[in-house]
Amino acid sequence: MKISCCIPGGSFMPQGEKEVPMSSYDLLTEGCRVMRELGYDAAEATVGLIMALSEDEVTALQNAYKAGEFSLDACNSFIPGHLPIITDEEGTQKLYAFVDDAIARMSSIGIRYVV
């Protein structure tokens, strides 16, 4: 069994009003670091954070994952609200493209589960 914890910075977890928002990359790396320090086996984040990363940031996380320095086992909030799941053919194509991109990106940095 692994124990993980959600890190902040997603669609259902509003940031504090007085805090300066961090970049998606900083939220992910800092959140994973803090979860490790607190004794959790891994962290969980939103798909939106993963999709907001630049290609360079994804590459950096891939390298950190391979080196054992980054552990994010799961993502939540999979389908964003702007992509309806019941739609016309064009909408379905956009949804499938998003799903393909999200799964490929998550898989490349070691994320095994999505909800």
C-alpha positions in Angstrom: 0.0 0.0 0.0 1.1 3.5 -0.8 0.0 6.7 1.0 -0.3 9.8 -1.1 -1.7 13.3 -0.6 -3.2 15.8 -3.0 -1.0 18.9 -3.5 -2.7 22.3 -4.0 -3.2 24.1 -7.2 -6.2 22.7 -9.1 -9.7 23.3 -10.3 -11.3 22.3 -7.0 -8.7 23.7 -4.7 -8.6 27.5 -4.7 -5.4 29.2 -3.8 -5.2 31.6 -0.9 -6.1 35.1 -1.9 -3.1 36.7 -0.3 -0.6 34.2 -1.8 1.4 34.9 -4.9 0.4 32.1 -7.3 3.2 29.7 -8.2 3.8 28.2 -11.7 2.5 24.8 -12.4 6.0 23.4 -12.4 6.8 25.0 -9.0 3.6 23.7 -7.5 4.3 20.2 -8.7 8.0 20.1 -7.7 7.5 21.9 -4.4 4.4 19.9 -3.6 6.1 16.6 -4.3 9.1 17.6 -2.2 6.9 18.6 0.8 4.9 15.3 0.6 8.2 13.3 0.6 9.5 15.3 3.6 6.2 14.7 5.4 6.6 10.9 4.9 4.1 10.3 2.1 5.0 7.8 -0.6 3.7 10.0 -3.4 1.6 13.0 -4.3 -1.5 13.5 -6.4 -2.2 16.6 -8.5 -4.7 17.8 -11.1 -4.4 17.0 -14.8 -4.7 20.8 -15.4 -1.3 21.3 -13.6 0.3 18.7 -15.9 -1.2 20.2 -19.0 -0.1 23.7 -18.1 3.6 22.6 -18.1 5.9 23.7 -21.0 7.7 21.1 -23.0 11.0 22.0 -21.2 9.3 21.6 -17.8 7.9 18.2 -18.9 11.4 17.1 -19.9 12.8 18.3 -16.5 10.1 16.2 -14.7 10.9 13.2 -16.9 14.5 13.5 -15.9 13.6 13.9 -12.2 11.3 10.9 -12.3 14.0 8.7 -13.9 16.5 9.9 -11.2 13.9 9.0 -8.4 13.6 12.7 -7.4 9.9 13.1 -8.5 7.0 10.9 -7.4 3.5 11.8 -8.6 1.4 8.6 -8.8 -2.0 9.9 -9.7 -3.9 12.9 -11.1 -7.5 14.0 -10.6 -9.9 16.3 -12.2 -9.3 14.7 -15.6 -11.7 16.3 -18.0 -11.7 20.1 -17.9 -15.1 21.8 -17.8 -14.6 23.5 -21.2 -14.5 20.0 -22.9 -18.0 18.5 -22.7 -18.1 14.7 -22.8 -21.5 14.7 -24.6 -21.1 16.7 -27.7 -21.0 16.7 -31.5 -18.3 15.1 -33.7 -16.0 18.2 -33.6 -16.3 18.3 -29.8 -15.6 14.6 -29.6 -12.4 15.0 -31.6 -11.2 17.8 -29.3 -12.0 15.6 -26.3 -10.1 12.6 -27.7 -7.1 14.8 -28.6 -7.0 16.2 -25.0 -7.2 12.7 -23.6 -4.4 11.4 -25.8 -2.2 14.4 -25.0 -2.9 14.2 -21.2 -2.3 10.4 -21.0 0.9 10.6 -23.0 2.2 13.5 -20.8 1.2 11.9 -17.5 2.7 8.6 -18.5 6.0 10.2 -19.6 6.5 11.5 -16.0 5.5 8.3 -14.2 1.9 9.0 -13.4 0.1 5.7 -13.4 -3.5 6.6 -12.4 -6.0 9.3 -13.3 -9.5 10.0 -11.9 
